[in-house]
């Protein structure tokens, strides 16, 4: 499964840390790029097997806290807090499984349906691109993220797995130690 890095995570790394962190060992990460430069191609992608126990446990943790996240980010009505992010699984154009990618500007469409805007450059999502609006069901959600007052990120359970890969430990500097805001408890 493809795990696209959060744009918020990448911005935090660009602000305070070396961008060299974005390259994990080839055995652990397959970074794909295209176009004439890094800004033209897909965002960094870390590959995990569909049955990766650590990544699947992180997704399970994120989903266990998802009701708490949804309750706290939807102020009134269908529009979530603007900085709220969801990581969603979308079917690849090549039919090779799902690409798991971050989106923001989340709106509830009622029931278990949502709409959001992609905040990463897809690798294999056909005509979808950075800024594309997508509709999805709740069962497509894999993770969530929300910046804290100091800019570090709550949630980001899948990013925490990536942070544990060799060479990525500095990612921990942009993540809150506890993924759940204290005021939600």
Buried (B, 14 or more C-beta within 10 A) or exposed (E): BBBBBBBBBBEBBEEEBEEEBBEBEEEBBBBBBEEEEBEEBBBBBBBBEEEBEEBBEBBEBBBEBBEBBBEBBBEEEEBBBEEBBBBBBBBBBEEEEBBBBBBBBBBBEEEEEBBBBBBBBBBBBEEBEBEBEBEBEBEBBBBBBBBEEEEBBBBBBBBBBBBEBEBBEBBBEBBBEEBBBEEEE
